[in-house]
Amino acid sequence: MLDQQNFSSFVMGDWIAPSNPSRAVCSAITGQELGSVGGNLDLSGMRDYAKTYGGPGLRELNFHDRARMLKALALHLKLHRKALYQLSFETGATLADSKIDIDGGIATLLVYASKGRREMPEDFILPDGELELLSRDGSFLGQHVYTPLRGVAVQINAFNFPVWGMLEKLAPSLLAGVPSVIKPATSTGYVTQAVVRLMLGSGILPRGAIQLIMGGTGNLLDILDCQDTVGFTGSAATALALRARPNILKNGVRFTAEQDSLNGSILGSDVAPGSAEFDLFVTEVHREMTTKAGQKCTAIRRIMVPEAHMEAVQTALKARLRATKIGHPALAYTQMGALVSLNQRLDVRAQAQLLGKECDLVFGGEDHCQVEGADAETGAFLAPMLFVCADPDHAVAVHEVEAFGPVATLMPYRDIVHGIELLNRGDGSLVASVITHDPAIARQVVLGAGAFHGRLYFNDRVSQAESTGHGSPLPHMVHGGPGRAGGSEELGGLRGVKHYMQRSAVQGSPDMLTAITGTWIKGSTELTASVHPFTRNFDQLHIGETLHTAGREVTLEDIEHFADFTGDRFYAHMDAEAAKANPFFPDRVAHGYLLLSFAAGLFVEPNPGPVLANTGLNALSFQKPVVVGDSIAVQLTVKRKTRRTKDYGEVRWHVVLRNQDQEHVAEYELLTMNSYGETKGA
């Protein structure tokens, strides 16, 4: 039995026990009461506390500091997974289900930690997109930038993923620099609360970075303003009630909704029984019906199959469902646990009855639930239910009613165009999957169904061993969908971080934008040093520090030797008449890579020094051909610096090649790893 403290809220730095418990929380396995939530919290004080302490504390850290913070949180939680698994069993989740939730949440923290270090600058401002030239001479420029909002991220999560559901919102908000008020679903919030206790106990987070509401949100949404955000996961009805509140509309509060949806899966018309794709399809559908007892917003609800294969798919699915072991989640052989509560089971049964009015139940029902290690009635157990809809074109409920449990409906389609039409009848879904070995079918589905789906998942014999599954949102990819699915997005790498930031258009001179973005911009002031920049360590280099080299003449012997040495005898380098016939070339021209080699020879300092390695070259472009007799010189400028390890940091250099007339010949970004001075990186 859990302690009452497991139902306390974390408010303004203190744990607050329920003052007037108003709702009991029960075990999904036994139906016994675990504790209760309720009471009035100082919600206005929580918001002010987050803005006073949490926001400033996070914004004192740059993006890389916050990324390291996420990694540290993930590694700390990883040490306590087994205890969290045990607690998760009370929600009805099996060990496999719990790993999806707990390990998946930890993995999301790690992905955002990695992306923060790799894809964001070691700074406080995030540039967005390319520089815009707003004047003829380059003296007036524009750049979009992101800065963190100055409010609080209110995160309202669903019951089915008490850990991942929290961490997939928390990771991008903390990386953005915005504190969070977390409101988990009451029925499983004790698992969320255990994770919050671990994170707070680690001492990793700044004061006020997170707070926790165990119970209702009261009037919290009525005191938010344009600097605050609301991230909601749950039912469409609740999302509508929350986002329609006058204060949300009046203040333009950002409201992100990820709602349940009637996700579909198509068996490709190219797939026949007995093939690898056929078996894969049956496996995917069975997994989505039984994982988390079907309580997934991404679960397959509608199964589209070519008319000729309806019987084969039905037979195969029924065999899989019949062999599914339902039981106490802690038992090693249990494949499907319980629904989250008895009330949830009542709701699923009610929705299934609506489906039954226009569909035939071919497997399952209340009389088919055999449970090992627990009581089928006192626990919230329910056998999988498979329906068949013979006429999906005229059916209504099957495209509108979601039974949020182990329930799915099989339906025939005539051709792939018809299958796409059925997919889109869901009026907006989080995900659709297509099991096919035909790339042409995949392209057709994207063109026909992309507008109705947040994610399209294709799988076949080639990718099945490494694929993550129809129902697995990944932090790298957007999670959300149009219409019924909520019309919003979460995750998606840095896209998810930007939901908690304001994009602003900044305009000014090159020097102004260099100072704002921390990146040297062409046309900005150049700094000179008395020594070669390659002799100066990472800490000694300054943004804008520039080296101008002497020139080097390109000869015919250079071109012919390079051609013989590399084997690159493209006609424009070797045949004057053929080159002149090309509108791009006035005569035989130097190889582009010859020019890059000459450039390196002009700017490289050959002696051992702080430059450890050349690690890359980006955005190479050639502007003007170089012919025999031309000479080239190089401008090398420190563009940006980023600490990478305790031993070295990355320096990005802006490199420009000019000819004797000061015309641009080539331009690129060079990456080197440079050792530090006395001050070491983290």
C-alpha positions, 0 to 999 in steps of 0.5 A: 500500500502506498503512503499518503505522501505519495499523493502530495503536491509540490508547491512553491518548494514544499510538499503539501499533503491533500487537505480535503481529499475528494477523490480516491485513487485505486489499484487497477489490479485489486480495486483497493484504495491507494490514497486520495487527492484533493484540497485547495492549492495556491495556484496563483502563488505557484505561477508567481513562484515559477516566474520569480525563481524557476524562469530566472534560474533556468535562463541563467544557464545556456542551452548547453548547460540545460542539455547537460542538466537533462542528461544528468536527470536521465542518468539519475532516473535510470538508477531507480527504474526497478522501483518505478516498475514496481509502482507502475504495476499498480496502474495495470501496466506489465513490465513491458508496458512500464518499460515503454513508459519509464525507459521511453521517458528517460530516453526522451530526456537523453535525446533532448540532451544530445540535441541540445548539445549538437544542434543548439549554440552554446548561448542563450539565443537560438538563431532560426533560418538563414540571414536575410539581406535587406539592403543592396550593400549588405549594411542592413540585415534581418535574422529570426531568433528564438528566446525563451518565454517569461512565463510557465509551462502548464503541462496536463497529462493523460493517465496512460503514460504517467512518466513518458507523458510528463518527460516528453513535455518537460524535456523541451520546456526545460531545454527552452528555459521555461519552468513547468507546473505538472498536472498528471492524471489523478488515477496514475499520478502517484507514478508521476509524483515518484519521478518528480520526487526523484528529480527534486531529490537529485539537486540537479534542477534550479529552484522553482523549475518544476512544481506538481499538482496532484488533483485539479487545476482549479482556476490556474488556466484563468490566470495565465497570460501571453507568456504562459503555455498549456500542453494538454494530452487527453480527450477531445472533449476536455481539450475543447473545454480547456482551450475555449476558456475566455482567458485562454482566448483573450490572452492568446495563451499557447495551447497545445493539444494531443488528443485521442484519435481513430488511428488506422493501419492499412495492409498494402494491396501488394501483400499476400498471406504467407508473406513477411509483410502479412505476418508483420501486419498481424504482429503490429495490429496485435501489439497495438491492441494489447500493449498498455491494454490498448490504452494508447493514443496512438493505438490502431483502432481501424484495420484496413485490409484488401477485400480478398484477405479479410478472412485470412487476416481475421483468422490470424488475428483471432489466433494471436488474441486467443493466445494472449496471456492476460494476468497480474502485470507483475507475472513474467508471462503476462502479455496484457495487464488491466485497464487503469480503473474500473471506471475506465473499463465501464467506459470502454464497454459502453463505447464497444456497445456503440461499435457493436450496433454497426459491426460484428464482434468476432472475438472477445467480450466480457465472457472471454476474460481469463486472468492469471494471478488476479481477479477478473472483476475486482481488477479492471481486466478486459479481454481484447475485442475484435469487430468486423465492419463489412460496410465501412463506407456507410458506417458512422460509429466506427469512424467516430467512436473510440473505445480507449482499450483493447478494441479494434475494428477490421474492415475491407477496402477495394483498392488503395484509393479506397483505403486512403479514403477510409483512413481519412474518415477519422478526420485527423489522426496522430498516426497511420501505418501502411505495411507494404513492400511497394514504394509506389503505394507508400508515395500514394498514401503520403499524397492522399492521407498526409494532410489528415495525419501527424505521422505516417509509418511504413514498414516492410521486410527491409525495416521491420527488424529495426523499426520502432512500431506503429504506436511509438512516438519518437522524440526526434519526430513530431507527435500530434495531428490535425482535426480530431487529434488536436491540431497541434504538435509535440516533440519533433526534435528542436521543433518541440523546444520552440513551442516554449520560445518566442520567434522574433525578427531582428533587423540591424547592421552586421555588427548588431546581428553578430553581437545578438546571435554570437555568430560572426556575420559577413560584413561585420568588423574584423579583428586582427591579431599579431599571431596566426589564429591557428597558434591561439587556443580555443579560449584565446580566439575571439569571434570575428578574428580574421586572417588575410593570406597572400595570393597564389597564382594558378598555372596550367601545370597546377591544373594538369598535375591535379588531373593526373594525380586525382584522375579528375579529367573532366573536360572543363579542366582539360579541353579548352574548346569544350570548356568554351562551349559551356556557358559557365566557363570562359576557358579551361578552369581549375578544379574546385577541389584544387582551389580548396587544397590551395586555400588550405595551403595558404591559411594552415599553420603547419606546426603543432599547436592548439588545432587538433583536427579538421572535422568538417566543411559545410555550405561549400559554394563556387561563385566564379571559375578560376582560369590559368593566370588568376590568383587566389587569396583567402580570408579566414574568420572565427565565426562561432565557438562551442565547447564540446568536451573537457579537452577541446571545443569546436571552432567554426571558421568562415572561409572566403576565396577571392581572385586578384580582382577581389571577386568571390571565387568560393565560400564555405564553413570550416570546422576544427577542434581546438584545445583549451587554454587554462580554463577547461570546458565542462 
